[in-house]
Amino acid sequence: MSQRNKKKHITLLLALAVGMFGFAFALVPLYDVFCEITGLNGKTSGQAELLAEIDGFAAPTDREVKACHGNSGLWTKNSACDPE
């Protein structure tokens, strides 16, 4: 490769990287416009507050979750994390 081709190739790659960064930076406002136009409302902010306001809604507090790290997910009789 000649020196001129190397410079051209590096310039093209740098322009591509800057373009990808710019596109990623512009995705947030584009997503807002897309949601507004289509009415999909893909945003999740405010969902927890909305559920808390619904009459009769309460998060279950009477259950327990036991996590066993390093377990393969298969229950065996002599497992360190036997289900009760």
C-alpha positions in Angstrom: 0.0 0.0 0.0 1.3 3.4 -0.9 1.5 6.3 1.6 -1.3 8.1 -0.1 -3.6 5.1 0.1 -2.8 4.6 3.8 -3.8 8.2 4.6 -7.0 7.9 2.6 -7.8 4.7 4.4 -7.2 6.1 7.8 -9.2 9.2 7.0 -12.1 7.1 5.8 -12.0 4.9 9.0 -11.9 8.0 11.3 -14.8 9.6 9.4 -16.7 6.3 9.8 -16.0 6.2 13.6 -17.1 9.9 14.0 -20.2 9.1 12.0 -21.1 6.1 14.1 -20.6 8.2 17.3 -22.9 10.9 15.9 -25.6 8.4 14.9 -25.5 6.8 18.4 -25.7 10.3 20.0 -28.7 11.2 17.8 -30.6 7.9 18.6 -32.2 9.2 21.8 -34.0 12.2 20.3 -34.9 10.1 17.2 -36.4 7.4 19.5 -38.5 10.1 21.3 -39.8 11.4 18.0 -40.5 7.8 16.8 -42.5 7.0 20.0 -44.4 10.3 19.7 -45.4 9.7 16.1 -46.3 6.0 16.4 -47.9 6.3 19.8 -46.1 3.2 21.0 -44.9 5.0 24.2 -41.9 2.6 24.7 -40.6 4.6 27.6 -40.8 3.0 31.0 -40.4 5.9 33.3 -43.3 6.4 35.7 -44.6 2.8 35.4 -43.8 2.0 39.1 -45.5 5.1 40.3 -48.5 4.3 38.2 -48.8 0.8 39.5 -48.5 2.1 43.1 -51.5 4.3 42.5 -53.7 1.5 41.3 -56.3 0.6 44.0 -55.5 -2.7 45.6 -52.0 -3.2 44.2 -49.4 -4.3 46.7 -46.1 -6.0 46.1 -45.9 -9.5 47.7 -43.9 -9.4 50.9 -44.6 -13.0 52.1 -42.1 -14.8 49.9 -38.4 -15.5 50.0 -36.0 -16.1 47.3 -32.8 -18.2 47.9 -30.0 -17.8 45.4 -27.3 -20.3 45.1 -24.2 -19.2 43.2 -22.3 -21.8 41.2 -25.3 -24.1 40.9 -25.9 -25.6 37.5 -29.7 -25.1 37.9 -30.3 -28.9 38.3 -31.6 -29.9 41.7 -29.9 -32.9 43.2 -30.6 -34.7 46.5 -27.3 -33.6 48.0 -27.2 -30.1 46.6 -25.9 -27.3 48.8 -29.1 -25.5 47.9 -31.9 -28.1 48.3 -35.4 -26.7 47.9 -37.4 -26.9 51.1 
